[in-house]
């Protein structure tokens, strides 16, 4: 292993131990638009998002480390998925990417995420027996639309970025009746541009990869009086196929192990651990764990890969236990050409 690889590995190990040492620090409720922190892709989620250093197998890499898309084998990639989140909140997402000139000009991608929070009963305070008046129902929403790009600067080193327009509408909050037909309301709608950046380095030591990224870099925004930042997150990770150390046919068995150290703005430092076993390049079993976490437990998942008439098709599912909340289920379909 050359000096650069050794330096990167020691840096990553040092960061992991730093994260572990600081895991007791409390950092709560320091960000807004938390929907940007929810993982949507089933494959990545089954591995507890320990995916910073993985090669991008589809356009969903834009949501995690855009640089990992740069060495894709496909010409075009499309993905769609749904997440049944806690409290009956639904996420839908999609992504697409195109690699013109077989990657000579980089990889271009588009993404979207939309959130349905459901319906809520609105009330205002009133001097009556109940102490409130009903003002009907309201339905908050949020979405993000992004444009990404990745480029391999060499056979080992890639960079990427992802710019998103983010909007959240908590719906105007009624504060009083102006008359029998109209309400006085505050506006709880905000939008902002957010940016993700990432790098991916193939060390050259077997299949060992090193990755880093930054998520949700943006200016501060404000609702009425209180200002806040988006959930800014720094991640660093290592991954490797552990079958490199045994004499097996890689066309039959691969066992990917990945480790990420995560520094969120609004939560103690975390470590994500993920594994993926693939049999005959068609059937995948996955598992992952994040620590520390308040409610999130183990994650599991599976996937099927098929190629028909030159079109690749992936169907992935992920399950995550979530303590006192409902368990989380994610489904993703992917197509590649």
C-alpha positions as CSV (number, residue, x, y, z in Angstrom):
1,X,0.0,0.0,0.0
2,X,1.5,3.4,-1.0
3,X,1.9,6.3,1.3
4,X,-1.3,8.1,0.1
5,X,-3.4,5.0,0.8
6,X,-1.9,4.6,4.2
7,X,-2.5,8.3,5.0
8,X,-6.1,8.1,4.0
9,X,-6.7,4.9,6.0
10,X,-5.1,6.4,9.1
11,X,-7.2,9.5,8.7
12,X,-10.4,7.5,8.4
13,X,-9.5,5.4,11.4
14,X,-8.7,8.6,13.4
15,X,-12.0,10.1,12.4
16,X,-13.9,7.0,13.5
17,X,-12.3,7.0,16.9
18,X,-13.0,10.7,17.2
19,X,-16.7,10.1,16.4
20,X,-16.9,7.4,19.0
21,X,-15.3,9.5,21.7
22,X,-17.7,12.4,21.0
23,X,-20.8,10.3,20.7
24,X,-22.1,11.4,24.1
25,X,-22.3,15.1,23.1
26,X,-25.9,16.3,22.9
27,X,-26.9,18.4,19.8
28,X,-30.7,18.4,19.4
29,X,-33.1,20.5,17.4
30,X,-30.5,22.8,15.7
31,X,-31.8,22.3,12.2
32,X,-34.9,22.5,10.1
33,X,-36.3,20.8,6.9
34,X,-35.3,17.5,8.4
35,X,-36.9,15.6,5.6
36,X,-33.6,16.1,3.8
37,X,-32.0,13.7,6.2
38,X,-34.3,10.8,5.6
39,X,-32.7,8.1,3.5
40,X,-35.0,7.0,0.6
41,X,-33.2,4.3,-1.5
42,X,-33.9,0.8,-0.2
43,X,-30.4,-0.6,-1.0
44,X,-28.6,2.2,0.8
45,X,-31.0,2.2,3.7
46,X,-30.7,-1.5,4.3
47,X,-27.0,-0.9,4.8
48,X,-27.8,1.9,7.3
49,X,-26.4,4.5,4.8
50,X,-22.8,3.3,5.2
51,X,-22.4,4.0,1.5
52,X,-20.1,7.0,1.2
53,X,-17.3,5.0,-0.4
54,X,-19.4,2.6,-2.6
55,X,-19.3,2.7,-6.4
56,X,-22.6,4.2,-7.7
57,X,-24.6,1.3,-9.1
58,X,-27.5,3.6,-10.0
59,X,-28.6,7.2,-10.2
60,X,-29.6,7.1,-6.6
61,X,-25.9,7.7,-5.8
62,X,-26.7,11.4,-6.2
63,X,-28.5,11.4,-2.9
64,X,-25.5,9.9,-1.0
65,X,-22.2,10.7,-2.7
66,X,-22.5,12.1,-6.2
67,X,-18.9,11.4,-6.9
68,X,-19.6,7.6,-6.8
69,X,-21.6,7.9,-10.1
70,X,-18.5,8.8,-12.1
71,X,-17.4,5.3,-12.8
72,X,-20.8,3.8,-13.6
73,X,-21.0,1.0,-16.2
74,X,-24.4,2.1,-17.5
75,X,-25.2,4.7,-20.1
76,X,-28.5,5.8,-18.5
77,X,-30.0,5.0,-15.1
78,X,-33.5,5.6,-13.7
79,X,-34.9,4.9,-10.3
80,X,-38.2,5.4,-8.4
81,X,-39.1,4.6,-4.9
82,X,-41.3,5.0,-1.9
83,X,-40.7,5.2,1.9
84,X,-43.3,4.6,4.5
85,X,-41.9,6.8,7.2
86,X,-42.9,7.1,10.9
87,X,-46.2,8.8,11.8
88,X,-47.8,7.8,8.5
89,X,-45.5,10.2,6.5
90,X,-44.9,9.1,3.0
91,X,-41.8,9.9,0.8
92,X,-41.6,9.4,-2.9
93,X,-38.4,10.0,-4.9
94,X,-36.9,9.5,-8.3
95,X,-33.6,10.0,-10.0
96,X,-32.1,9.7,-13.5
97,X,-28.6,10.0,-14.8
98,X,-27.0,10.1,-18.2
99,X,-23.3,9.4,-19.2
100,X,-22.6,10.9,-22.6
101,X,-19.6,9.8,-24.5
102,X,-19.1,6.8,-22.3
103,X,-18.2,9.1,-19.4
104,X,-15.8,11.3,-21.3
105,X,-17.9,14.4,-20.3
106,X,-18.8,13.1,-16.9
107,X,-22.3,12.0,-15.7
108,X,-25.3,14.3,-15.4
109,X,-28.2,13.6,-13.1
110,X,-31.6,14.8,-11.9
111,X,-33.4,14.1,-8.6
112,X,-36.6,14.8,-6.8
113,X,-38.1,14.0,-3.4
114,X,-41.6,14.8,-2.3
115,X,-43.1,14.4,1.2
116,X,-46.7,13.9,2.1
117,X,-47.3,14.7,5.8
118,X,-51.0,13.9,5.7
119,X,-53.9,16.0,7.0
120,X,-53.9,17.9,10.3
121,X,-56.8,19.5,12.2
122,X,-56.3,23.2,12.6
123,X,-57.4,25.2,15.7
124,X,-56.9,28.6,17.2
125,X,-57.2,29.7,20.8
126,X,-60.6,31.1,21.8
127,X,-62.4,32.4,24.9
128,X,-65.0,29.6,24.9
129,X,-65.7,26.5,26.9
130,X,-63.4,24.3,24.8
131,X,-60.7,27.0,24.7
132,X,-60.3,26.7,20.9
133,X,-62.1,26.9,17.6
134,X,-61.7,24.6,14.7
135,X,-60.5,26.1,11.5
136,X,-60.5,23.1,9.2
137,X,-57.7,20.8,8.1
138,X,-54.4,21.6,6.6
139,X,-51.8,19.5,4.7
140,X,-48.1,20.4,5.0
141,X,-45.7,19.4,2.2
142,X,-42.1,19.5,1.2
143,X,-40.1,18.7,-1.9
144,X,-36.6,19.0,-3.3
145,X,-35.5,19.1,-7.0
146,X,-31.8,18.6,-7.8
147,X,-29.2,18.7,-10.6
148,X,-26.0,16.7,-10.1
149,X,-22.8,16.1,-11.9
150,X,-19.9,13.6,-11.4
151,X,-16.5,13.3,-13.2
152,X,-13.7,10.8,-12.9
153,X,-10.5,12.9,-12.9
154,X,-8.4,9.7,-13.1
155,X,-8.9,6.0,-12.9
156,X,-8.8,6.3,-9.2
157,X,-10.2,9.7,-8.2
158,X,-13.7,11.1,-8.8
159,X,-15.5,14.2,-7.7
160,X,-19.2,15.1,-7.8
161,X,-21.8,17.7,-6.7
162,X,-25.5,18.0,-6.3
163,X,-27.4,21.3,-6.2
164,X,-31.0,21.2,-5.0
165,X,-33.9,23.7,-4.8
166,X,-35.7,22.9,-1.5
167,X,-39.1,24.1,-0.4
168,X,-41.2,23.3,2.7
169,X,-44.7,24.6,3.2
170,X,-46.1,24.1,6.7
171,X,-49.2,25.9,5.5
172,X,-50.3,29.4,6.8
173,X,-51.1,29.1,10.4
174,X,-54.5,30.6,11.3
175,X,-54.2,33.0,14.3
176,X,-57.6,34.8,14.3
177,X,-60.9,35.3,12.5
178,X,-61.1,38.5,10.5
179,X,-64.8,37.8,9.8
180,X,-67.1,34.9,9.2
181,X,-65.4,34.1,5.9
182,X,-61.7,34.8,6.4
183,X,-58.9,34.0,8.7
184,X,-55.8,35.9,9.7
185,X,-52.8,33.6,9.1
186,X,-49.1,33.5,9.3
187,X,-47.0,32.3,6.4
188,X,-44.9,29.2,7.1
189,X,-43.4,28.6,3.6
190,X,-39.7,28.8,2.9
191,X,-37.3,27.8,0.1
192,X,-33.6,27.7,-0.2
193,X,-30.8,26.2,-2.4
194,X,-28.8,23.4,-0.8
195,X,-25.5,21.8,-2.1
196,X,-23.9,18.4,-1.7
197,X,-20.2,17.7,-2.5
198,X,-18.3,14.4,-2.6
199,X,-15.1,12.6,-3.6
200,X,-14.3,9.0,-4.1
201,X,-10.9,7.4,-4.2
202,X,-10.0,3.9,-5.3
203,X,-6.9,3.1,-3.3
204,X,-5.6,0.4,-5.6
205,X,-5.3,-2.0,-2.6
206,X,-7.6,-4.8,-3.7
207,X,-11.2,-3.3,-3.8
208,X,-10.6,-0.8,-0.9
209,X,-12.4,2.5,-1.6
210,X,-12.4,5.7,0.4
211,X,-15.1,8.4,0.2
212,X,-16.0,11.8,1.7
213,X,-19.0,14.1,1.3
214,X,-20.9,17.1,2.6
215,X,-24.7,17.2,2.6
216,X,-27.1,20.2,2.8
217,X,-24.7,23.1,2.7
218,X,-26.9,26.3,2.6
219,X,-27.6,29.7,4.0
220,X,-29.7,30.1,7.2
221,X,-33.4,30.5,6.7
222,X,-36.1,31.8,9.1
223,X,-39.7,31.2,10.0
224,X,-41.2,34.4,11.6
225,X,-38.5,35.0,14.3
226,X,-36.4,31.9,14.6
227,X,-33.6,31.2,12.1
228,X,-32.1,27.8,11.5
229,X,-29.8,25.9,9.1
230,X,-30.5,22.8,7.0
231,X,-29.2,19.4,8.5
232,X,-25.6,19.9,7.4
233,X,-23.7,16.6,7.6
234,X,-20.1,15.5,7.0
235,X,-19.4,11.9,6.2
236,X,-16.2,9.8,5.7
237,X,-16.2,6.1,4.8
238,X,-14.3,3.0,3.8
239,X,-15.6,-0.1,1.9
240,X,-14.2,-3.3,0.6
241,X,-15.2,-6.7,-0.8
242,X,-13.9,-9.1,2.0
243,X,-13.9,-11.9,-0.6
244,X,-10.7,-10.3,-1.8
245,X,-8.9,-12.3,1.0
246,X,-10.3,-15.7,0.0
247,X,-10.1,-17.8,-3.1
248,X,-13.7,-17.7,-4.4
249,X,-15.3,-17.0,-7.8
250,X,-16.4,-13.3,-7.7
251,X,-19.1,-14.1,-10.2
252,X,-20.7,-16.3,-7.6
253,X,-20.0,-14.6,-4.3
254,X,-19.2,-11.1,-3.1
255,X,-19.4,-9.7,0.4
256,X,-19.2,-6.0,0.7
257,X,-18.3,-4.4,4.0
258,X,-18.6,-0.7,4.6
259,X,-18.0,1.7,7.5
260,X,-19.0,5.4,7.7
261,X,-18.2,8.0,10.3
262,X,-20.9,10.7,10.4
263,X,-20.8,14.2,11.8
264,X,-24.4,15.7,11.8
265,X,-25.1,19.2,12.9
266,X,-28.0,18.3,15.1
267,X,-27.2,14.9,16.6
268,X,-24.2,13.2,18.3
269,X,-21.5,11.8,16.0
270,X,-22.5,8.4,14.6
271,X,-21.0,5.3,13.0
272,X,-22.8,3.5,10.2
273,X,-21.9,-0.1,9.5
274,X,-23.3,-2.0,6.4
275,X,-22.9,-5.3,4.7
276,X,-24.1,-6.7,1.4
277,X,-23.9,-10.3,0.1
278,X,-24.5,-10.9,-3.6
279,X,-25.0,-14.3,-5.1
280,X,-24.4,-14.9,-8.8
281,X,-24.6,-11.1,-9.3
282,X,-28.4,-11.4,-9.1
283,X,-29.6,-11.9,-5.5
284,X,-28.6,-9.6,-2.6
285,X,-29.0,-9.8,1.1
286,X,-28.1,-6.7,3.2
287,X,-27.9,-5.5,6.8
288,X,-26.8,-2.4,8.6
289,X,-26.6,-0.7,12.0
290,X,-26.2,2.9,13.1
291,X,-24.8,3.9,16.6
292,X,-25.7,5.8,18.6
293,X,-29.4,6.2,17.7
294,X,-32.4,7.2,19.8
295,X,-34.9,4.8,18.2
296,X,-33.5,3.5,15.0
297,X,-32.4,-0.1,15.2
298,X,-31.1,-2.8,12.8
299,X,-31.8,-2.5,9.1
300,X,-32.2,-5.4,6.7
301,X,-33.0,-5.7,3.1
302,X,-32.9,-7.8,-0.1
303,X,-32.7,-7.2,-3.8
304,X,-33.1,-8.9,-7.1
305,X,-31.0,-8.0,-10.2
306,X,-31.9,-9.0,-13.7
307,X,-31.0,-8.1,-17.3
308,X,-33.5,-8.5,-20.1
309,X,-32.8,-7.4,-23.7
310,X,-30.0,-5.2,-22.6
311,X,-32.0,-3.4,-19.9
312,X,-30.9,-3.9,-16.3
313,X,-33.7,-4.1,-13.7
314,X,-33.3,-4.0,-9.9
315,X,-35.9,-4.4,-7.3
316,X,-34.9,-3.6,-3.7
317,X,-36.6,-3.7,-0.3
318,X,-35.4,-2.5,3.1
319,X,-36.8,-2.8,6.6
320,X,-35.7,-0.7,9.6
321,X,-37.0,-1.1,13.2
322,X,-37.7,2.2,14.8
323,X,-38.4,1.7,18.5
324,X,-41.7,3.2,19.7
325,X,-42.6,4.2,16.2
326,X,-43.8,2.1,13.3
327,X,-41.3,0.0,11.5
328,X,-40.1,1.6,8.3
329,X,-40.4,0.0,4.9
330,X,-38.7,1.2,1.7
331,X,-39.2,0.0,-1.9
332,X,-37.0,1.0,-4.9
333,X,-37.1,0.1,-8.6
334,X,-34.2,0.8,-10.9
335,X,-33.6,0.6,-14.6
336,X,-30.3,0.9,-16.5
337,X,-29.3,0.9,-20.1
